[in-house]
Amino acid sequence: MDLPHQGYRASAKPRGRAAPSTSDSILFDDTSSAAPAMNNPVYYTPGYNMAGLSNDVQGGAVPNNMFTDPMANAALMYGSSLANQGKDIVNKEISRYMSVNKLKYFFAVDTRYVLKKLMILMFPYTHQDWEVRYHRDAPLTPRQDVNAPDLYIPTMAFITYILLAGMALGIQKRFSPEVLGLCASTALGWVIIEVLVMLLSLYLLTVHSDLSTFDLIAYSGYKYVGMIFTVLCGLLFGSDGYYVALAWSSCALMFFIVRSLKMKILPSLSSDSIGTGPSSKPQFRLYITVAIAVFQPIVIYWLTSHLVR
């Protein structure tokens, strides 16, 4: 009986959870107490520093660590190549229809050139030298040669004419967006028709000249300067002032066109008399020059007569 009593006492020891011995083998390591904080940069690899990424994004800067990723570098290079290819395609398509560098040539002006050109357009009789100057077989820019055609004055004169037409219609209580739009489209349409007719005439008559399409647009657009002068005189001095200004601006523009195109369409008449065919007849070139000059007053009257009453 002593043995059971002793075994009962042995099992009656107080139960308690003993701390695990460090020497005993365990199945799983408890890493909860050793886990680093989320903002500890040691927990993350240097290439994916989330704290640094959030700070760079909030500051608006691109993290440098992103470019260490090979996939990011490959995507960036592929996007850059696509952008460069698209830019080349756009520039190629634009160059097929117009030369951007040549278009910049017609806008290379300054204040001195603009003032001189306006004086020549309104008082061409006092101008003596009409020859276009060249440098190494290339014409000088308008700011260097006052005889060179430009597109700045025609463009600004066209915009000014539209604004002046709106003011004239407003004074006469006839202003409306539709009427102003019709006036602008009509003025632009006449220039397009005139340039197309000149190009077709030069082609059909096989007249060879150094006139480009931009040159024809420039010479055709100079009429807007005379139109502005005519409308202003009509608004200030009535119908009498309108017709006097129309006569002056028409004669001045015709003289300017003949003297300017003479250096373009009628160069070296003696060399044409040697050849054969239609291109050898200098009178065709003279007819085209005179026809262009005579057509200008008709367009000026057509586009300004309804603005002055």
C-alpha positions as CSV (number, residue, x, y, z in Angstrom):
1,M,0.0,0.0,0.0
2,D,2.9,2.2,0.4
3,L,3.7,2.1,-3.3
4,P,0.3,3.6,-4.5
5,H,0.4,6.2,-1.8
6,Q,3.9,7.2,-2.9
7,G,2.9,7.3,-6.6
8,Y,-0.1,9.4,-5.8
9,R,2.1,12.0,-4.0
10,A,4.4,12.0,-7.0
11,S,1.6,12.8,-9.4
12,A,0.1,15.5,-7.1
13,K,2.8,18.0,-7.8
14,P,1.6,21.4,-8.8
15,R,1.2,21.9,-12.6
16,G,2.8,24.8,-14.2
17,R,4.0,25.8,-17.7
18,A,7.7,25.7,-17.7
19,A,9.7,27.9,-20.0
20,P,11.0,26.0,-22.9
21,S,14.6,25.0,-22.6
22,T,17.0,26.5,-25.0
23,S,18.8,23.2,-25.2
24,D,15.7,21.2,-26.3
25,S,15.0,21.0,-30.0
26,I,11.8,22.8,-31.2
27,L,9.8,22.4,-34.3
28,F,9.3,26.1,-35.2
29,D,11.2,29.3,-34.3
30,D,9.3,32.1,-32.7
31,T,10.1,35.1,-34.8
32,S,7.4,37.4,-33.5
33,S,9.5,39.1,-30.9
34,A,12.4,39.6,-33.4
35,A,10.4,41.0,-36.3
36,P,11.6,44.4,-37.3
37,A,9.3,47.4,-37.6
38,M,7.8,48.3,-40.9
39,N,9.6,51.5,-41.1
40,N,13.0,49.8,-40.5
41,P,14.9,50.0,-43.8
42,V,16.9,46.9,-42.8
43,Y,13.8,44.8,-43.3
44,Y,13.6,45.6,-47.0
45,T,16.1,45.2,-49.7
46,P,17.9,48.3,-51.0
47,G,16.2,48.0,-54.4
48,Y,12.6,48.2,-53.0
49,N,12.9,50.8,-50.2
50,M,9.2,51.6,-49.8
51,A,9.8,54.4,-47.4
52,G,12.2,56.1,-49.8
53,L,9.8,55.5,-52.7
54,S,6.9,57.1,-50.9
55,N,9.0,60.1,-50.0
56,D,10.2,60.5,-53.5
57,V,6.7,60.2,-55.0
58,Q,5.3,62.8,-52.5
59,G,8.2,65.1,-53.4
60,G,7.5,64.7,-57.2
61,A,10.9,63.2,-58.0
62,V,11.4,59.9,-59.7
63,P,13.3,57.4,-57.5
64,N,16.7,56.4,-58.7
65,N,16.2,52.9,-57.4
66,M,13.6,52.2,-60.0
67,F,16.1,52.4,-62.8
68,T,18.1,49.6,-61.2
69,D,15.4,47.2,-62.3
70,P,16.2,45.6,-65.7
71,M,12.5,45.5,-66.6
72,A,12.0,49.2,-65.9
73,N,15.1,50.1,-68.0
74,A,13.9,47.9,-70.8
75,A,10.4,49.5,-70.7
76,L,11.9,53.0,-70.6
77,M,14.2,52.3,-73.6
78,Y,11.3,50.8,-75.6
79,G,9.1,53.8,-74.9
80,S,11.8,56.3,-75.9
81,S,12.4,54.4,-79.2
82,L,8.6,54.5,-79.9
83,A,8.5,58.2,-79.2
84,N,11.5,58.9,-81.5
85,Q,10.0,56.8,-84.3
86,G,6.7,58.6,-84.0
87,K,8.4,62.0,-84.1
88,D,10.4,60.9,-87.2
89,I,7.2,59.8,-89.0
90,V,5.4,63.0,-88.2
91,N,8.3,65.1,-89.5
92,K,8.6,63.0,-92.6
93,E,4.9,63.4,-93.4
94,I,5.0,67.2,-92.8
95,S,8.1,67.5,-95.0
96,R,6.3,65.8,-97.8
97,Y,3.9,68.7,-98.2
98,M,5.9,71.6,-96.8
99,S,9.4,72.4,-95.7
100,V,9.5,73.6,-92.2
101,N,12.9,75.2,-92.7
102,K,11.7,77.0,-95.8
103,L,8.6,78.2,-93.9
104,K,10.8,79.6,-91.2
105,Y,12.6,81.6,-93.9
106,F,9.5,83.6,-94.7
107,F,9.0,84.5,-91.1
108,A,12.5,85.7,-90.5
109,V,11.6,89.4,-90.1
110,D,12.3,92.2,-87.7
111,T,10.7,95.6,-87.0
112,R,13.0,97.4,-89.4
113,Y,12.0,95.1,-92.2
114,V,8.3,95.4,-91.5
115,L,8.3,99.2,-91.5
116,K,10.3,99.4,-94.7
117,K,8.1,96.8,-96.4
118,L,4.9,98.7,-95.5
119,M,6.4,101.9,-96.9
120,I,7.3,100.1,-100.1
121,L,3.8,98.6,-100.4
122,M,2.1,102.0,-99.9
123,F,4.7,104.1,-101.7
124,P,6.5,101.8,-104.2
125,Y,7.2,104.6,-106.7
126,T,10.1,105.9,-104.6
127,H,11.8,102.5,-104.3
128,Q,14.7,102.1,-106.8
129,D,16.4,98.8,-106.2
130,W,14.1,95.8,-106.7
131,E,16.7,93.1,-107.1
132,V,16.6,90.1,-104.7
133,R,20.0,89.5,-103.2
134,Y,21.6,86.1,-102.9
135,H,24.4,84.6,-100.8
136,R,26.0,81.4,-102.1
137,D,23.0,80.7,-104.4
138,A,20.6,81.1,-101.6
139,P,18.3,84.2,-101.2
140,L,18.9,86.3,-98.2
141,T,16.3,86.3,-95.4
142,P,13.7,89.1,-95.3
143,R,15.4,90.8,-92.4
144,Q,18.5,91.1,-94.5
145,D,16.9,92.0,-97.8
146,V,13.8,94.2,-98.0
147,N,12.9,92.9,-101.5
148,A,12.6,89.3,-100.3
149,P,9.0,88.1,-99.9
150,D,7.7,87.2,-96.5
151,L,4.6,85.7,-94.9
152,Y,4.6,87.6,-91.7
153,I,3.0,90.8,-93.1
154,P,0.3,88.9,-95.1
155,T,-0.6,86.8,-92.1
156,M,-0.9,89.8,-89.7
157,A,-2.7,91.9,-92.4
158,F,-5.2,89.1,-92.9
159,I,-6.0,88.9,-89.1
160,T,-6.2,92.7,-88.9
161,Y,-8.5,92.8,-91.9
162,I,-10.9,90.3,-90.2
163,L,-10.9,92.4,-87.0
164,L,-11.5,95.6,-89.0
165,A,-14.3,93.9,-90.9
166,G,-15.9,92.9,-87.6
167,M,-15.7,96.5,-86.3
168,A,-17.1,97.9,-89.6
169,L,-20.0,95.5,-89.4
170,G,-20.6,96.3,-85.8
171,I,-20.8,100.1,-86.6
172,Q,-23.4,99.4,-89.2
173,K,-25.4,97.1,-86.9
174,R,-24.8,94.1,-89.1
175,F,-22.4,92.1,-87.1
176,S,-22.9,88.4,-86.4
177,P,-20.5,85.5,-86.1
178,E,-21.9,84.0,-89.3
179,V,-21.2,87.1,-91.3
180,L,-17.7,87.5,-89.9
181,G,-16.9,83.9,-90.6
182,L,-18.2,84.2,-94.2
183,C,-16.0,87.3,-94.6
184,A,-12.9,85.5,-93.4
185,S,-13.6,82.3,-95.4
186,T,-14.2,84.4,-98.6
187,A,-11.0,86.4,-98.1
188,L,-9.0,83.2,-97.6
189,G,-10.7,81.5,-100.4
190,W,-9.8,84.2,-102.9
191,V,-6.1,83.9,-102.0
192,I,-6.2,80.1,-102.5
193,I,-8.0,80.4,-105.8
194,E,-5.5,83.1,-107.0
195,V,-2.5,81.0,-106.0
196,L,-3.9,77.9,-107.7
197,V,-4.6,79.8,-110.9
198,M,-1.1,81.2,-111.0
199,L,0.4,77.8,-110.5
200,L,-1.7,76.3,-113.2
201,S,-0.9,79.1,-115.6
202,L,2.8,78.7,-115.0
203,Y,2.5,75.0,-115.5
204,L,0.4,75.1,-118.7
205,L,2.5,77.8,-120.3
206,T,5.7,76.0,-119.3
207,V,7.0,79.1,-117.7
208,H,10.1,78.3,-115.7
209,S,10.8,80.6,-112.8
210,D,12.2,80.4,-109.3
211,L,8.8,81.3,-107.8
212,S,7.7,78.8,-105.1
213,T,4.2,78.3,-103.7
214,F,5.2,80.4,-100.6
215,D,6.3,83.2,-102.8
216,L,3.0,83.3,-104.6
217,I,1.1,83.2,-101.3
218,A,3.2,86.1,-100.0
219,Y,2.7,88.3,-103.1
220,S,-1.0,87.5,-103.1
221,G,-1.3,88.3,-99.4
222,Y,0.1,91.7,-99.7
223,K,-3.2,93.0,-100.9
224,Y,-4.6,92.9,-97.4
225,V,-2.4,95.9,-96.5
226,G,-4.2,97.9,-99.2
227,M,-7.5,96.5,-98.1
228,I,-7.0,97.7,-94.5
229,F,-6.0,101.2,-95.7
230,T,-9.1,101.3,-98.0
231,V,-11.6,100.2,-95.3
232,L,-10.1,102.7,-92.7
233,C,-10.4,105.6,-95.2
234,G,-14.0,104.5,-96.0
235,L,-14.9,104.4,-92.3
236,L,-13.3,107.8,-91.6
237,F,-14.2,109.8,-94.7
238,G,-17.1,108.0,-96.2
239,S,-17.5,106.7,-99.7
240,D,-15.4,109.5,-101.3
241,G,-12.5,108.6,-99.1
242,Y,-13.0,104.9,-99.8
243,Y,-12.7,105.3,-103.6
244,V,-9.7,107.6,-103.3
245,A,-8.0,105.1,-101.1
246,L,-9.1,102.2,-103.4
247,A,-7.5,103.9,-106.4
248,W,-4.3,104.7,-104.5
249,S,-3.8,101.2,-103.0
250,S,-4.7,99.5,-106.3
251,C,-2.2,101.5,-108.3
252,A,0.5,101.0,-105.7
253,L,-0.1,97.3,-105.4
254,M,-0.1,96.8,-109.2
255,F,3.2,98.7,-109.5
256,F,4.7,96.7,-106.6
257,I,3.5,93.3,-108.2
258,V,4.9,94.1,-111.6
259,R,8.3,95.3,-110.4
260,S,8.6,92.4,-107.9
261,L,7.6,89.6,-110.3
262,K,9.6,91.2,-113.1
263,M,12.7,89.9,-111.2
264,K,11.1,86.5,-110.8
265,I,9.2,85.7,-113.9
266,L,10.9,87.9,-116.5
267,P,14.6,87.2,-115.9
268,S,17.0,87.0,-118.9
269,L,14.5,87.4,-121.8
270,S,17.4,87.1,-124.3
271,S,18.0,83.5,-123.1
272,D,14.4,82.5,-123.8
273,S,14.5,83.8,-127.4
274,I,17.1,81.1,-128.2
275,G,14.9,78.1,-127.3
276,T,11.8,76.7,-129.0
277,G,8.3,76.0,-127.9
278,P,5.9,78.0,-125.6
279,S,8.6,78.5,-123.0
280,S,10.7,80.5,-125.4
281,K,8.1,83.2,-125.8
282,P,8.7,86.0,-123.3
283,Q,5.3,87.5,-123.9
284,F,3.7,84.7,-122.0
285,R,5.6,85.7,-118.9
286,L,4.6,89.3,-119.5
287,Y,1.0,88.3,-119.8
288,I,1.0,86.4,-116.6
289,T,2.7,89.2,-114.7
290,V,0.2,91.8,-116.0
291,A,-2.8,89.5,-115.3
292,I,-1.7,89.0,-111.7
293,A,-1.3,92.7,-111.2
294,V,-4.6,93.6,-112.8
295,F,-6.5,91.0,-110.8
296,Q,-5.5,92.6,-107.4
297,P,-7.8,95.7,-107.5
298,I,-10.8,93.5,-108.5
299,V,-10.3,91.4,-105.4
300,I,-9.7,94.4,-103.2
301,Y,-13.0,96.0,-104.3
302,W,-14.9,92.8,-104.0
303,L,-13.8,92.2,-100.4
304,T,-14.1,95.7,-99.1
305,S,-17.1,97.3,-100.9
306,H,-19.7,95.7,-98.6
307,L,-17.9,97.0,-95.5
308,V,-18.3,100.7,-96.3
309,R,-21.7,102.3,-96.8
